[in-house]
Amino acid sequence: MLISCVLTALSCTPPPRSPSAIDGLYDLAYPTYGDSEELEEILQSVRLLNASAQYTNYHFSLHDSVLATDITDDTITRHQISSNATGQSVVGTATTIFHGAGKLAVLTCAHVVDFPDTVFHFHRGPKGMATPYVREISIRQTQTNTLVDLRDAGDLEILAIDRDADIAILGKSMPPGADVLIPVFDNTLGRASELGWGTFVFVIGFPTGKKMITTGVISVSRRNDDQSFLLDMIFNRGFSGGIVLAVRDGLPNLELVGMVNAGAGESELVFTPEFQGVEGFLDSDVPYRRDLFLEQRRRLTYGISFGISTEAIRKMLHENRHELTERGYDVDAFFHQPAPVFSTP
Protein backbone atom coordinates (compact mmCIF):
# COMPACT_ATOMS: atom_id res chain seq x y z
CA MET A 1 0.00 0.00 0.00
CA LEU A 2 2.84 2.41 0.83
CA ILE A 3 4.57 1.68 -2.50
CA SER A 4 1.29 2.28 -4.37
CA CYS A 5 0.87 5.69 -2.74
CA VAL A 6 4.41 6.72 -3.61
CA LEU A 7 3.94 5.70 -7.25
CA THR A 8 0.65 7.61 -7.41
CA ALA A 9 2.29 10.77 -6.03
CA LEU A 10 5.14 10.54 -8.52
CA SER A 11 2.78 10.11 -11.46
CA CYS A 12 0.96 13.31 -10.48
CA THR A 13 4.11 15.44 -10.55
CA PRO A 14 4.11 17.57 -13.75
CA PRO A 15 7.14 17.05 -15.98
CA PRO A 16 9.68 19.88 -16.06
CA ARG A 17 9.39 22.28 -18.95
CA SER A 18 11.81 21.61 -21.80
CA PRO A 19 13.98 24.62 -22.76
CA SER A 20 12.60 24.42 -26.32
CA ALA A 21 9.16 22.97 -25.69
CA ILE A 22 6.37 23.76 -28.18
CA ASP A 23 4.30 25.67 -25.64
CA GLY A 24 3.81 29.12 -27.16
CA LEU A 25 6.36 30.68 -24.79
CA TYR A 26 9.73 32.21 -25.58
CA ASP A 27 12.47 29.58 -25.62
CA LEU A 28 15.11 29.21 -22.91
CA ALA A 29 17.82 27.61 -25.02
CA TYR A 30 19.68 28.01 -28.30
CA PRO A 31 17.52 26.58 -31.11
CA THR A 32 18.46 22.97 -31.80
CA TYR A 33 16.90 22.93 -35.26
CA GLY A 34 16.26 25.31 -38.13
CA ASP A 35 18.68 27.30 -40.26
CA SER A 36 19.94 30.86 -40.48
CA GLU A 37 17.76 31.93 -43.42
CA GLU A 38 15.35 33.87 -41.21
CA LEU A 39 18.23 35.64 -39.46
CA GLU A 40 19.84 36.53 -42.79
CA GLU A 41 16.64 38.25 -43.94
CA ILE A 42 16.44 40.26 -40.72
CA LEU A 43 20.12 41.21 -41.00
CA GLN A 44 19.37 43.03 -44.26
CA SER A 45 17.03 45.45 -42.46
CA VAL A 46 19.56 46.40 -39.75
CA ARG A 47 21.93 49.19 -40.79
CA LEU A 48 24.79 51.31 -39.49
CA LEU A 49 23.64 54.81 -38.57
CA ASN A 50 26.10 57.70 -38.57
CA ALA A 51 24.86 60.86 -36.86
CA SER A 52 27.03 63.96 -36.94
CA ALA A 53 26.64 67.57 -35.89
CA GLN A 54 28.67 70.61 -36.83
CA TYR A 55 29.25 73.38 -34.28
CA THR A 56 30.64 76.89 -34.36
CA ASN A 57 32.61 77.63 -31.19
CA TYR A 58 33.03 81.17 -29.86
CA HIS A 59 35.70 81.96 -27.25
CA PHE A 60 35.59 84.67 -24.58
CA SER A 61 38.16 86.17 -22.25
CA LEU A 62 37.78 85.81 -18.50
CA HIS A 63 38.44 89.55 -18.33
CA ASP A 64 35.09 90.26 -20.10
CA SER A 65 33.12 88.30 -17.46
CA VAL A 66 30.49 87.05 -19.93
CA LEU A 67 27.64 85.16 -18.25
CA ALA A 68 25.51 82.51 -19.94
CA THR A 69 22.46 84.73 -19.50
CA ASP A 70 24.27 87.53 -21.35
CA ILE A 71 24.70 85.54 -24.56
CA THR A 72 23.07 87.18 -27.59
CA ASP A 73 24.18 87.65 -31.19
CA ASP A 74 25.39 91.10 -30.22
CA THR A 75 27.36 89.77 -27.22
CA ILE A 76 29.06 87.20 -29.42
CA THR A 77 29.95 89.82 -32.01
CA ARG A 78 31.37 92.27 -29.47
CA HIS A 79 33.17 89.96 -27.07
CA GLN A 80 34.39 86.91 -28.95
CA ILE A 81 38.15 86.75 -29.13
CA SER A 82 38.21 83.88 -31.63
CA SER A 83 36.02 81.23 -33.20
CA ASN A 84 36.40 77.87 -34.88
CA ALA A 85 34.31 75.04 -36.28
CA THR A 86 34.24 71.50 -34.92
CA GLY A 87 32.15 68.39 -35.42
CA GLN A 88 30.83 65.54 -33.33
CA SER A 89 29.96 62.11 -34.66
CA VAL A 90 28.17 59.11 -33.18
CA VAL A 91 27.60 55.68 -34.69
CA GLY A 92 24.67 53.49 -33.75
CA THR A 93 22.30 50.92 -35.12
CA ALA A 94 19.04 51.57 -36.98
CA THR A 95 16.41 49.15 -38.25
CA THR A 96 14.26 49.87 -41.29
CA ILE A 97 10.64 49.51 -40.17
CA PHE A 98 8.80 51.12 -43.10
CA HIS A 99 9.35 51.72 -46.80
CA GLY A 100 6.46 52.59 -49.03
CA ALA A 101 4.42 55.38 -50.58
CA GLY A 102 7.62 57.34 -51.10
CA LYS A 103 8.54 57.22 -47.40
CA LEU A 104 11.31 55.57 -45.38
CA ALA A 105 11.37 55.16 -41.58
CA VAL A 106 13.91 53.58 -39.23
CA LEU A 107 13.97 52.81 -35.50
CA THR A 108 16.93 53.68 -33.27
CA CYS A 109 17.88 55.04 -29.84
CA ALA A 110 17.27 58.72 -29.12
CA HIS A 111 20.72 59.37 -27.66
CA VAL A 112 22.39 58.41 -30.96
CA VAL A 113 20.86 61.42 -32.76
CA ASP A 114 20.12 63.82 -29.90
CA PHE A 115 22.85 66.45 -30.15
CA PRO A 116 22.46 69.54 -27.93
CA ASP A 117 21.70 72.85 -29.63
CA THR A 118 24.09 74.80 -27.38
CA VAL A 119 26.95 73.80 -25.10
CA PHE A 120 28.63 76.11 -22.56
CA HIS A 121 32.17 75.82 -21.20
CA PHE A 122 33.21 77.98 -18.26
CA HIS A 123 36.46 79.54 -17.13
CA ARG A 124 38.28 78.15 -14.12
CA GLY A 125 39.39 80.49 -11.41
CA PRO A 126 42.24 80.23 -8.92
CA LYS A 127 43.11 76.67 -7.90
CA GLY A 128 40.89 75.30 -10.67
CA MET A 129 37.63 76.46 -9.11
CA ALA A 130 34.74 76.83 -11.56
CA THR A 131 33.44 80.32 -12.34
CA PRO A 132 30.11 81.45 -13.86
CA TYR A 133 31.95 83.15 -16.74
CA VAL A 134 31.71 81.66 -20.21
CA ARG A 135 34.97 80.54 -21.78
CA GLU A 136 33.40 79.01 -24.87
CA ILE A 137 29.94 78.56 -26.34
CA SER A 138 29.31 75.91 -29.00
CA ILE A 139 26.26 76.43 -31.21
CA ARG A 140 25.01 73.66 -33.46
CA GLN A 141 24.78 74.72 -37.09
CA THR A 142 23.81 71.53 -38.95
CA GLN A 143 23.14 67.86 -38.29
CA THR A 144 23.12 64.86 -40.60
CA ASN A 145 21.78 61.35 -39.95
CA THR A 146 22.89 58.86 -42.59
CA LEU A 147 22.52 55.14 -43.14
CA VAL A 148 26.11 54.40 -44.04
CA ASP A 149 25.48 51.43 -46.34
CA LEU A 150 22.42 53.03 -47.96
CA ARG A 151 23.68 56.37 -49.17
CA ASP A 152 20.95 56.61 -51.82
CA ALA A 153 18.51 57.21 -48.97
CA GLY A 154 20.30 60.48 -48.16
CA ASP A 155 19.92 62.39 -44.90
CA LEU A 156 17.17 61.38 -42.48
CA GLU A 157 15.30 63.76 -40.20
CA ILE A 158 14.05 63.06 -36.69
CA LEU A 159 10.32 62.31 -37.05
CA ALA A 160 9.62 61.52 -33.40
CA ILE A 161 11.77 61.28 -30.30
CA ASP A 162 11.25 60.24 -26.67
CA ARG A 163 14.34 61.11 -24.67
CA ASP A 164 13.10 59.49 -21.46
CA ALA A 165 12.42 56.16 -23.17
CA ASP A 166 15.50 56.62 -25.42
CA ILE A 167 13.59 55.88 -28.63
CA ALA A 168 13.66 57.77 -31.92
CA ILE A 169 12.02 57.34 -35.31
CA LEU A 170 13.94 58.78 -38.26
CA GLY A 171 12.69 59.09 -41.80
CA LYS A 172 12.57 60.93 -45.05
CA SER A 173 10.61 61.30 -48.26
CA MET A 174 12.25 59.40 -51.09
CA PRO A 175 12.82 61.41 -54.27
CA PRO A 176 10.18 60.98 -57.00
CA GLY A 177 10.98 58.08 -59.29
CA ALA A 178 13.51 56.59 -56.90
CA ASP A 179 13.62 52.85 -57.26
CA VAL A 180 15.72 51.76 -54.30
CA LEU A 181 15.22 48.25 -52.93
CA ILE A 182 15.34 48.63 -49.15
CA PRO A 183 14.73 45.51 -47.03
CA VAL A 184 12.32 46.15 -44.16
CA PHE A 185 12.07 44.36 -40.83
CA ASP A 186 9.08 42.10 -41.38
CA ASN A 187 8.84 40.02 -38.21
CA THR A 188 6.29 40.16 -35.45
CA LEU A 189 6.51 42.80 -32.74
CA GLY A 190 6.57 40.60 -29.66
CA ARG A 191 6.02 41.29 -25.97
CA ALA A 192 8.90 41.95 -23.60
CA SER A 193 6.46 41.33 -20.74
CA GLU A 194 6.53 37.63 -21.71
CA LEU A 195 10.29 37.38 -21.33
CA GLY A 196 11.33 35.28 -18.36
CA TRP A 197 14.48 34.53 -16.42
CA GLY A 198 16.81 32.71 -18.79
CA THR A 199 15.00 33.52 -22.05
CA PHE A 200 17.42 33.12 -24.94
CA VAL A 201 17.76 36.03 -27.42
CA PHE A 202 19.65 37.06 -30.53
CA VAL A 203 20.98 40.64 -30.72
CA ILE A 204 21.89 42.35 -34.00
CA GLY A 205 23.79 45.62 -34.21
CA PHE A 206 26.97 47.47 -35.14
CA PRO A 207 29.41 47.37 -32.20
CA THR A 208 32.41 49.56 -33.11
CA GLY A 209 30.80 50.02 -36.52
CA LYS A 210 30.87 46.36 -37.54
CA LYS A 211 27.68 44.41 -38.23
CA MET A 212 27.48 41.54 -35.78
CA ILE A 213 25.00 39.08 -34.37
CA THR A 214 25.41 37.80 -30.84
CA THR A 215 23.35 35.98 -28.26
CA GLY A 216 22.33 36.61 -24.70
CA VAL A 217 20.21 35.48 -21.79
CA ILE A 218 17.51 37.67 -20.28
CA SER A 219 17.33 38.70 -16.66
CA VAL A 220 13.94 40.15 -15.78
CA SER A 221 14.60 43.37 -13.91
CA ARG A 222 11.27 45.16 -14.52
CA ARG A 223 13.03 48.40 -13.61
CA ASN A 224 9.92 50.39 -14.56
CA ASP A 225 6.41 50.03 -15.95
CA ASP A 226 7.72 49.79 -19.51
CA GLN A 227 8.99 46.21 -19.06
CA SER A 228 12.69 47.04 -19.52
CA PHE A 229 15.08 44.13 -19.05
CA LEU A 230 18.72 43.14 -18.58
CA LEU A 231 20.77 40.78 -20.70
CA ASP A 232 24.24 39.33 -20.37
CA MET A 233 25.61 40.33 -23.79
CA ILE A 234 28.81 42.38 -24.13
CA PHE A 235 27.88 45.94 -25.10
CA ASN A 236 30.19 48.10 -27.20
CA ARG A 237 29.74 51.58 -28.61
CA GLY A 238 27.69 51.41 -31.79
CA PHE A 239 25.36 48.71 -30.45
CA SER A 240 22.79 51.33 -29.34
CA GLY A 241 19.60 50.67 -31.28
CA GLY A 242 20.51 47.03 -31.89
CA ILE A 243 17.44 44.79 -31.99
CA VAL A 244 16.72 41.98 -29.53
CA LEU A 245 14.98 38.91 -30.95
CA ALA A 246 13.39 36.13 -28.91
CA VAL A 247 12.52 32.70 -30.29
CA ARG A 248 8.98 31.41 -29.79
CA ASP A 249 8.85 27.63 -30.24
CA GLY A 250 12.02 27.36 -32.32
CA LEU A 251 13.23 28.85 -35.56
CA PRO A 252 12.05 30.50 -37.74
CA ASN A 253 9.71 32.09 -35.15
CA LEU A 254 11.72 35.18 -34.24
CA GLU A 255 9.99 38.13 -32.59
CA LEU A 256 11.28 41.61 -31.82
CA VAL A 257 11.16 42.12 -28.04
CA GLY A 258 13.23 45.30 -27.73
CA MET A 259 16.42 47.24 -28.41
CA VAL A 260 19.69 47.46 -26.51
CA ASN A 261 20.62 51.00 -25.56
CA ALA A 262 23.38 50.90 -22.95
CA GLY A 263 25.88 48.88 -21.01
CA ALA A 264 26.42 49.07 -17.29
CA GLY A 265 29.20 51.41 -16.27
CA GLU A 266 31.19 52.80 -13.39
CA SER A 267 32.24 56.36 -12.77
CA GLU A 268 35.89 57.07 -12.09
CA LEU A 269 37.93 60.18 -11.40
CA VAL A 270 41.01 60.76 -13.53
CA PHE A 271 43.61 63.51 -13.70
CA THR A 272 43.54 65.45 -16.95
CA PRO A 273 45.92 68.11 -18.29
CA GLU A 274 45.11 71.80 -18.37
CA PHE A 275 44.20 71.51 -22.05
CA GLN A 276 43.78 68.69 -24.53
CA GLY A 277 46.45 69.72 -27.02
CA VAL A 278 49.39 68.16 -25.16
CA GLU A 279 51.04 66.52 -28.17
CA GLY A 280 54.05 68.82 -27.88
CA PHE A 281 54.57 67.80 -24.25
CA LEU A 282 54.46 64.03 -24.69
CA ASP A 283 58.04 63.42 -23.67
CA SER A 284 58.55 60.89 -20.89
CA ASP A 285 61.85 62.53 -19.96
CA VAL A 286 60.32 65.98 -19.42
CA PRO A 287 58.05 66.45 -16.37
CA TYR A 288 54.62 67.89 -17.08
CA ARG A 289 54.52 71.08 -14.98
CA ARG A 290 51.20 72.61 -15.97
CA ASP A 291 48.00 72.39 -13.92
CA LEU A 292 46.12 69.11 -13.56
CA PHE A 293 42.38 68.81 -13.06
CA LEU A 294 40.06 66.07 -11.91
CA GLU A 295 37.56 64.82 -14.47
CA GLN A 296 34.77 62.30 -14.01
CA ARG A 297 34.56 59.66 -16.71
CA ARG A 298 32.33 56.65 -17.21
CA ARG A 299 33.79 53.23 -18.00
CA LEU A 300 31.74 50.34 -19.38
CA THR A 301 31.28 47.26 -17.22
CA TYR A 302 31.17 44.56 -19.87
CA GLY A 303 28.64 41.74 -19.65
CA ILE A 304 25.65 43.71 -18.33
CA SER A 305 23.46 45.44 -20.91
CA PHE A 306 20.10 47.20 -20.78
CA GLY A 307 17.13 46.62 -23.04
CA ILE A 308 14.25 48.88 -24.10
CA SER A 309 11.03 46.91 -24.37
CA THR A 310 8.61 46.63 -27.26
CA GLU A 311 5.97 47.93 -24.87
CA ALA A 312 7.90 51.20 -24.67
CA ILE A 313 8.23 51.27 -28.48
CA ARG A 314 4.47 50.73 -28.92
CA LYS A 315 3.75 53.49 -26.42
CA MET A 316 6.06 55.90 -28.19
CA LEU A 317 4.47 55.16 -31.57
CA HIS A 318 0.99 55.62 -30.10
CA GLU A 319 1.89 58.97 -28.56
CA ASN A 320 3.35 60.20 -31.85
CA ARG A 321 0.79 58.63 -34.18
CA HIS A 322 -0.83 61.94 -35.14
CA GLU A 323 2.44 63.65 -36.07
CA LEU A 324 3.70 60.63 -38.03
CA THR A 325 0.40 60.29 -39.89
CA GLU A 326 0.45 63.97 -40.81
CA ARG A 327 3.91 63.45 -42.30
CA GLY A 328 2.52 60.68 -44.50
CA TYR A 329 3.59 57.58 -42.55
CA ASP A 330 1.29 54.60 -42.04
CA VAL A 331 2.05 53.71 -38.42
CA ASP A 332 -0.06 50.55 -38.60
CA ALA A 333 2.29 49.23 -41.30
CA PHE A 334 5.43 49.62 -39.17
CA PHE A 335 5.23 46.16 -37.59
CA HIS A 336 3.17 43.00 -37.74
CA GLN A 337 0.45 42.74 -35.14
CA PRO A 338 1.56 41.04 -31.91
CA ALA A 339 1.40 37.27 -31.83
CA PRO A 340 -1.66 35.80 -30.09
CA VAL A 341 -1.25 35.08 -26.40
CA PHE A 342 -0.77 31.36 -25.79
CA SER A 343 -3.14 29.78 -23.30
CA THR A 344 -3.42 26.25 -22.07
CA PRO A 345 -6.74 24.49 -21.60
N, C-alpha and C positions, 0 to 999 in steps of 0.2 A: 504493500500500500504506500509506503514512504517513497519507494522508487517511482511509482506511478505518478505521485504528486510532483516530484522533481521534474520528471519528463514533461508533464503538462505545463509546468511553469516555464520551462525552457522553450517549449513550442510557442508560447504566447509572446515571447520577447521579439520585438520587431527587428528585422535585420538592419545592420548599419547601412547608411546611405553610401553608395559608391561615388567616388569623386567625379565620375562622368556618367552618372545614371541618366536615363531618359526620363526626366521628371519635370521638365519645364522650368527648372531653376538654372541659374548661372553655374557653370562647371567649376570644380575646385582643383582640377589638374590639367596639365598640358594635354591637348587632344591626342588620342592614341590612333586616330584614323582621319582620313581626309587628306587633301593636298593644299598647296599654297596658292592655288588659282584665285580664290576669293581674296586673300591678302594682297596679291599682286594687283588686282583691280582697285582695291582701296588705296594702295600706295600711289596710284596715278593721280588721285585727287588731293594728295597732301603735298604742299609745296613750300619752298623756302621763301620767307618774307623778309625783305630788307627795308627797314624804315629809317629814314635819315632826315635830319633837320639842319638848316643853315641859320646861323646866328651872326648878328653884328654886335660886337663888344665895344662898349665905350668906357674909357678909363678916366678916373677923377683923382685929383690930388687931395691928400688929407688936409692940406692947408685950406681948401675951399669948403670943407665941412658940409658936403652935400648929403642930405638925408633922403631916405627912400621916398618919403612923402613929398619931397621937393621936385621929384623927377617929372619934367615935362619936355616937350620938344625944344622949347626955348632954353631950359636948363642944360640940356645935352649940348646944344649949339654953343652956349656961352662958356661952359665949364669943362668940357671934355679936353683932355690933354693929348689923347691919341685914340685911335680906334683900329679894329681889325676884324676880320671875318673868320669864323671857325665853323666846324660841322660836327654833329654827333650822329652816330649810326648804331642801330640795334638790329640783330638778326633774330628771327623767331620762326614759328611754324604756323602756316595757315592752311585751312582745308576748304576746298571749293564746295559750297553747299547749294549753289544755284547758278544755272546758265540757261537763259532762254529769253525770248522776247527782247533781244538786244541788251540784256542786262547780265551782269556777273556779280556774284556775292561770295565772300569767303568769311570763315569764322576763325578768330584768333583771340589772344589775350589782350586786354586793354593796355597793360603796361608796355607792350611792345611798340605801340604807336602813339602813346600819350606823352608827347614832349611838352614841357612847360612853355608858356608864351614868353615869360620873363624870368630871369634869374639874377639875383643880387649877390654880390660879393662885398664884404666889408673890410675896412682897414683894421689892422691890429694896432693897439696902442703899446705903451711901455710894458715890457715883460710878456708880450704876446697876448695881452688882454684884448678882447673884442671891443670894437667901438660901434656906434650907430651910423658911422659915416661911410658912404658908398665908395668903394674902391673901383668897382666895375659893375656894369649892368649889361646883361646879354639879352638881346631882343630877337625873338625868332622871326625870320623873314619868310622862309619857305619850308615846306615839308613834302617829302615824297614817300610813297608806300608802294613798293614794287615786288611782284612775284618774279624772283630772279630767273627761273627757268621758263617763264612765260612772258617774255618781254613784249609780245604783240598785244598783251592786255593793257600795257601802259600803266599809268599811275592810278592808284585806287584812292578814293576818298573815304573818310570815316562816316558811315551811314548811321550807326548807333553805337553808343558806348556806355557801359556801366562800370565805373571805376571801382565801386565797392565789391562787386562780384568779379571784377577783372575779366570782363567779356567785351569783345568788340566785333562788330560786323562791318567789313569793308566792302566796297563795291564800285562799279562804274558802269556807264553806258558804253556799249561797244559801238565802234564807228559803223555807220550804215554800209551794208554790203560786206562787212567782215565775215569771213568764213573760217573761224578758228575752232578747231576741235578741242574742247576743254573737258576732260573727264570730271565728273561730279560725284561726290560721295553719295552713294545710293543705298546705303544700308539703313536698317531700322534705328530710330532714336530710342534707346532702351531706358531703363530706370535705375539710377544709382541707388535708389532706396532699396532695391532688391539685392544689392551686393552684400555679401556676408564675409565673415572672417575667413580668410584663406581663398577667396575667389581668385581664380587665375585670369590675368588680362594680358593682352598685347598692347604695346604703346608704340606709336609711329610719330617721328618728328625729325628735327634737324639739329641734334647736339653738335656744337662747334661748326655749324653750317653743313654737316654731312647727313644725308638722308639715312636713317637707321630705323630698324624695328627691334624692339627689345620686349622682354616679358617682365611681369611683376606679380606680386601677391597683394591682395587688398587687406588693409586693416580698417575696420569700421570705426571711425572716430566720431562721426556725427557732431562735428565741431559747431554747427549751427543748424538752422532750420532748412537750409538748402541742400542737405544731404552730402556735404563735402566728405572726402575720404583721404586716407593715407595709402601709399603703396611703397614697396621696398625697392623700386628701381633707382638706378644711379642717374641723378639729374645733372645735366650740363647746360651752360648757356646756349641758347638757341632752341632748347626743347620746349620753351613756353609756347603754348597753343597746340602742342602735340596731342593727338587723340588717343583715348583709352577705349579699348574694345574688349568686351566680355563675350565669352562663348556660351550660348544657351543650347545644351544638348548636342555638343560636338560641332565640328566644322561641317558645312560652311556657314553656320548660324552665328554670325558675328554682329553684335549690337554696340552702338556708340553709347557709352555710359558716362563720358566726361572728357575733360582736357586736363593735362598737367600744366601747372603754372608756376611752380616754385619748388626749390629744394630747401630742406632745413638748413639753418645757418647759425653761426655763433659770431658775436661781436668781439672784436679785439682792438686794443689800443696800440698804435705803432708810432714811432718817431718819424717825422717827415722833414725834409729840408725846408728852408725859408721859401724857396721857389722851386718849380718843377724843372726848369732848364739847367740841370746840374752837369750836363755832359762834359763841360770844360773842367769840372772838378773831380772827375772820376779817376783819381790817381791814388792807389792804395798806399803810396809812400808819402802823400801829402795830407796832413790832418784837415778835416773839414771844420772850419772855425766860424761858420756863420750860425745863425739861430736855428734851433730845432723846435718843432711844434708837435704836439700830440694830435693824432687824427684817428677817428673811429672808423674802422672798416669791418665789412661783413664777409665771413668766410663760409663757403658751403660745407655742410656736413653730409658727405655722400652716403646714399643708401636710404634716405628718408625723403620722400617727395609728397607734394600735396596735389590733390585733384579737385577740379571744379565739376560739379555734378550736372547731369543733363536736366535735372529739375531747375537748376539756376539758369541754364541756357533757355529752357522753355519760358521761364518767367521773364527773362530779359526780352525775348522775342515778343511775348504778349504785351509787355509794357511799351514796346516801340513799334507795334503793329501799324498804328495809324501813320506814323512818319514813313515807315518803309513802304507801305501801300501807296502813299502819295508820291513817292519817288519812282513808282512803277514796279515794285517787287512783289511777287506773289509769295507771301510768307508761308502759306499752306503747302507750297511746293518745296520748301527748304529741306524737309526730312520726311521719311515715311512715317505713318502713324505708329504709335507705340505698339509693341506686340501685346496680344491679349494676355491677361493675367492668368497664370496656371492655377487650377484648383483641383483638389482631389475629392473624389466622391466620399 
